Amino acid sequence: MMQLVFRFLAGGAIVSLFAVLGELLKPKSFAGLFAAAPSVALATLGLAVLADGNVYAAVEARSMIAGASAFFVYTFLSCRLMMRHRMRAAFATVGLIPLWFAVAFAVWLGFLR
């Protein structure tokens, strides 16, 4: 129960901090970027440190880097398909989900296993 309370409080505080940071930056489209993923990742890592220690949190952080790398490839190719080849967003994004998984698995296999 305490983990849920901590996750709620830490997540809310960090989301608010990143939302304020996003509002201060130009263009305003950064606000959503700074309000979501980094704040959830920091709350998760903080909880991992408190609950399971630094070693476990380090493994979690490396896993997040692998997922972020795969997500970068996914978003880059999604944007490219939609902008250059005029593909509909639903087809590009859903169609590339297996690519995200493949890249994440390859990074895990090559660097994290």
URVEN-V56551 format. One record per helix or strand of 2 or more residues. SS is the DSSP state (~ for helix, > for strand). FROM is the first residue (numbers start at 1). LEN is the number of residues. If there is no record, write none. Layout:
SS,FROM,LEN
SS,FROM,LEN
//
This chain:
~,2,23
~,30,6
~,37,16
~,54,31
~,89,7
~,97,16
//
